[in-house]
């Protein structure tokens, strides 16, 4: 049985570059262990698709992973900077045994991470990640490849083109983006080449921002974590739409023609409603996380649609979707999983679905992207050092107080970040003043426990 995971979090392994666990030694070790785990036969060659975003540290970790995989006897297919969903797609398309993305997603350039995909293009389960960690703790020297079976590395030169064509294929046949002016913000990340090109090839006039990566500027004042930049650009250029991706392009936020922001919940509601009209929404069910707004749940119910919630993390959304056969899920933060087209969150494909609704209905973004009226909702993060406050009796008492205070008219969600020493406190209710009161009280308790 696999031991409890210590390296893997909610979205792969992540940390400060050149500091454990984001070191050359651990990356090489991971390459060896994952390579050996997915080499199920000695009668054929095995391969891994390896991509990255635009962080400076990506070169270092890419090389370390390559060394690990080659020493395990696995061939490596290098694709360079591409979105995370492109790696998932290529893993399946090329019949590779494993896909790896070197990225810390929406984090600053100082961080990096490693995400793993199985041969089916889906992120690995907790159990498989635990088994790989077990392997990393063992002496693997006797299991590494003999000299004649060391792997080979090659570069796939048409990887970007393959992904662009895959994304364009998700846009309804017969529709075009001609006449639309679109601002695309790629966060100086992995989609800086492919996303603008896909939009342009579909007919749009494209205005690019966040498309000049230098290794240090990923997510720096741009992208879905800084949507104010997108909104300002939409207003400045008089654009019809704005699209903001994050560093690895697995999440998206939209700005309408007025420069007003549209979050993931509104995008999910729009797509769900549109797909239901076209009898494309499987099971009349949408999967989101505990962070999605209660207003979305109410609006979906009014249309006869069910919302199911999971823990935070697109991998858990995907797992539930696969369990129940749903084809639409996502997160308020902008992860959109459209399983008819992708096995993981894909910001570009989700944006194309929103654009398709606008083109087909001939309605502007400001009309189609206001699916529901949100309940007042507030999220605050409290940083801590040392042990997590989550198990504290004082925090349990604060939660009980909050539940009683909200009295069925709202809800409190407490969760520890899977990538940083943060406790996230989210409250929503019909009464905005009550929301602020409860959030502030619970945050004060956490600060007292953590002595910050």
N, C-alpha and C positions, 0 to 999 in steps of 0.2 A: 504493500500500500504506500502511496506517495506521502511524503511528509508535508506539513503545512508550508505553504508558499511563503518565502521571505523576500525573494527578489521581485517576483511578479506582483503588480498591483492590479487596479481595475482595468488598465489599458496597457499591458505589457510591462516592460521594465523601464523606469524613468528616474533621472536624477541629474545632478550637476555634472557637466562634462569633465572628464579627466579626474573625477572623484568617484569612489565606489557608490553605486554599482556601475557607473558609466565609465569604466576603465578599459584599456586595451586588453588587460588580462582576463577580465570577466567576459568581455565580448568574444574573445577568442575561445574561451571555455564554453560559452553558450553555443558558438558555432559548432564546436566538436560534439557537444551533447545533443543538440537538436539534430545535427546531421546524422549521428548514430541512431537516434530515436526513429527517424523517418526513413532510414535505409532498411527496408523490410526484406530485401532479397539480395543475394550476392550474384544473381544471374543477369543483372542488367545495370546500366548506369543510372544514377539518381541525380536529380538536379534541384537547385533552389533559385528562385527569382529574388534578387536583392536590389531594393531601391532606397532612396533617401530623400530628405528635403534639402534645403539650401544652407543649413548651419555649417559653420566652419568645422566643427568637431565631427561632422558627418564623414569627412575623408578618413579621419583616424579610426572611427568605429567601423566603417565599411571595410577598410583594409584588415582590421583585426578579425572581423567576421569571416571575410574571405579566407584568411589563413586557417581559421578553425574548420570551416566547411571542407576546404581542400584536403586538410590533414585527415579528416574523417572519410575521405573518398568520395565526397559529393561534388558534382560539377556546379559552378556558380554562373548564373546568367545576370550580368550587371545591366541595369537600365538607367542609372543616373537619377537626377531629380524628377520625380513623378508623384502625383497624388497617391495617398494610401489606397483608395479604391482601385487605382490602376494596378497596384501590386497584387491585390486580391484577384482582379480580373485576369491578369496575365498568368498568375499561378495556375488557374483553371485552364486558360486557353492553351498554354504551352505544355499542359499535362506534367507540370513540375510536382515534386513531392512536398515542397514547402515554399512559402513566400515570407520575406522579411522586409520590413520597412523601418529604416532608421530615422526616427523623428520624435520630437517632444510636442508635436501638435501645436497647440496655441501658446505654449510656454515661451519665455524669452530665449534668445540664442545661447545663453549660458547653460541651458539644460539640453539634454538629448534623451532619446529613448529608443527602445527596440520593440517592435510589434511583430508577432508571428501569426501566419495563416497556414492552415492545413491545405492539403491538395484539393479540397473542395472549395477553397477560397474563403472559408469562414475562420474567424479568430478561434484560437485554441480554447478548449474548456479549462476550467480551474484544475481539473484532475490531470489533464495532459501537461499543463504547465508545471504542476507539482512533480510529475514523473521526470520531466526534463531537469528540474532543480535537483532531484535525487541523483540523476546521472552526473550533473556538474560537481557534486560532492564526492564522487567516486574517482578512483585511479583509472583513467581511461587509456593509459599508454599501451596496454596490450591489445586494445580494440581498434587502434588507429590504423589507417590504410598502409598496406605494404607499398614499397616504392613504385611498383608498376600500377597500383590502383589509386594513387593520389589523384585528386580531382583536377579538372581543368577549368579555367575561367575564360569567359567570352563576354562580349558586349552585344546586346540586341539593339541594332541601330534604328529599327523602325518601331520601337516601343511606344514613343509618344504618338505616332500616327495611329497605332492600333487602338490606343485609349481614346483618342479623339473620335475615331469612327464609331467606337462602342458608345460613347456619350451621345453623339449625333443620332445614333439609331434609336435612342430612347425618345426622341422628339417625334411627334406624330407625323406620319407621311402626309404629304400634301400641304403642310403648314410651313411657313417661312417667317423669319424675323425681319424681313425687308421693311424699312421705314421706321424701325425702332432704334433709338439711341440708348445704349446701355453702358453704364460705368461698371467696370469689373475691377475689384480690389483683391489681388491675390496674396496680400500679406507679405510680399517679398518671399514667398514660400514656393512650395513644390509645383503649384499650378501656373506659375508665371508665364510659361510658354503655351501650355495646352488649352487653358480655359479661354483666353482671348481669341485664340485661333479657331476654336470650335464655334464660338459665338459669331465670329466674322464669316466663317464658311456657311453658316446658316442664314446669313443675310444682314446681320445687324451692323450698325455703325458702332464701333467699339472705342471707348475711352478707357485707357489703362492707367491704373494707379497701383502702387505696391507691386510693381513688376520689374524691379531693378535690384535683385538680391546681391549682397556683397559678402555674405557669410555671417554678418553681424547684425543685420537689420530686420530679420524675420520677426513678424508680429510687432515691430517697433512703431507704434503710433498708427498702424494700419491693420486691415483685416477685421475679422468678425469680433475680435476682442476690443477693437477701437472703432466701432461703427460710425462714430461722429465724423470721421474722415470721409467715409463713403457718402454719408448724408450731405455733407458740405459740397462734395464734388458733384452730386446729382443736381443740387440747386444751382451751382456755378455754371454747369454746362447745359442746363435745361433738359436733362435726360429723362427718358421715360421709365427707366428702371435702374436700380443699383444693386449689385451683387457683391457681397463681401464673403470671402472664404477665409479659413484659418491656415496656419502654416503647412498642414499636410492635406488641406482641401477636403476633409471628410465632414466638415460642417459648413453651414451657410446661413447668412442673414440677408434680408432683402430691404431695400429702401424704395418707397414709392416715388412717383413723379414730383411730389412735394418735398422730398427729402426726409420723410417720416419713416422711422424704423419699423420693420415687421419682424417679429421674433419667430422662433421655431414652432411654437404652439399655433400661431395663426397660419403658418405654412402647412402644418399637418392638417388643420381643419379644412383649409381650402382644397388641398389635394384629395382628402377623404370625401368631401362633399361632391367634388367633380367626378371622382372615380365611381362613386355610388350612382350618380346620374347615368354614367356610361356602363353600369353593371360590371365594373372592373375591381371593386373592392371586395376581397374575399372575406366571407363570413360576416360582412358588415361590422368588422371589428378593427380598431386601431390600437396599437401598443405604444404607450409612452412610459415615462418614469414618474416617480413620486413628486418630481419637481414641476410637472405640468400643471397649468392653472385650472382651478375648479370651473372657471367659465368655459373652458374648452370642453370639459366633460359634460356640462349642462347643455351646451349647444349641439354636441354630437348626439346626445340622448334625444333631443327634440327632433332630430332627423332620423331617429330609429337606429342609431349607431352606438355600439358599445365601445367604451374605453377601458383597456386593461393596463394596470400600472406595474412597473418593475423597479428594482433598485436602480440607482443612477449608474449610467454606463451603457453605451450603445451595444456592447456585447450582450448585456442582459436583455435588452430590447430584442435583439436578433434571436436569442435563445427562446424567448417566449413566442416570437413570431413563428419560429420553426415548430414549436410545440403545438400551436393551435392552427397553423396553416394560414396565418395572416400575411398580407403582402405590403402593409404600410405601417411604419412605426418611426419613432424619433424622439428627440429631446428638445425641450424649450431652448437650450443653448444652441441649437442649429444642426445637430446630427439628424439626418434624414435617411432612413433605410427604406428603399423601394426595391423589394426583393425580386420583382419582375425584371429588374435591370442590373442589380448589384447585390453582393453578399455582405456589404458593410456600408457605413454611411458614405454618401457621395454628394458633396455640395453642388457640383456642377449639374449632375443629373437632376437633383431636386429643383435647382433653379430653372432648368429647362422645362420642368413640369409646370411651374408657376407661369412661365412665359407662354406655354402652350394654352393655358386657360385664358390668359389675356388675349392672345391672338384669335383663338376660336370664338370667344364671346365678344370680341371687339370692345372690351371694357378696360379702363386704366387700372394700374396697380392699386391706386387708392381705394377703388371700389371692391375689387376682388379679394384683397388681402386683409379685410376687416371682417373676419368670419364670426367673431364673438366679442363681447365686451368683457374684458378681463376683470376678475376680482382683484382688489388691491392686494399686492403681493410684495414682500420685502425680503431680500436675502442679504445677510451680513456674514462676513468671515472673521473668525477670531483665531489668530495665530498663537501657538503655544510652543514651549520647549519641554523636553523631558517626556514623561508618560502622558498618554492621551487622557484628557478629562472625561472621555465618553463613559467610563465605568464608574464615575464618582457618584456616591449617594446624593450629594448636593445637587448634581445635575439631574438625577432622577426625580428629586423633589421639585426642581424647577419645571421639569417637563409635566409633572402631575399638576402643578399650579397652572401652567399654560393651558393644558387640556381642559381644566375646569373653567378657566377664564374665557376660553373660546366657546365652550358650552355647545358644541355641535354646529356652530355657525361658521367655523373656520378650522384650520388645522396647522399644526407645527410639525416641521420636518427637521430633524437633527441628523447630521451625518458627518463622518470624518472624510476629508479628502483622501483619495487614493494615491495622490502624487505629491502632496505637500503637507506639512504639519499644521493643518487648519481644521477647525470645526466650522461647518457651514450651518447657519441658522436661517431657516426660511419659515415665514408665517404668511398665511393669506386668510382673509375674512372679508365679509361685506363692509365692515366698519374699518376705515383706513386708520383712524386714531388708535383703535384697538390693536391693529397690526403693529404699529410702531411701539406701543406700550409693551407688548409681549416680546417682540424681538429685542428691544433694549434691555429688558429685565433678564432674559435668558443669556444674552451676551455678557452682561455684567457678572452673572454667576460664573460663567466659564472663565472670564478674566480673573476673578477671585480665586477660582480653583487653580488656575495656571500661574497665578502670581504675576500677571502682566498688566 
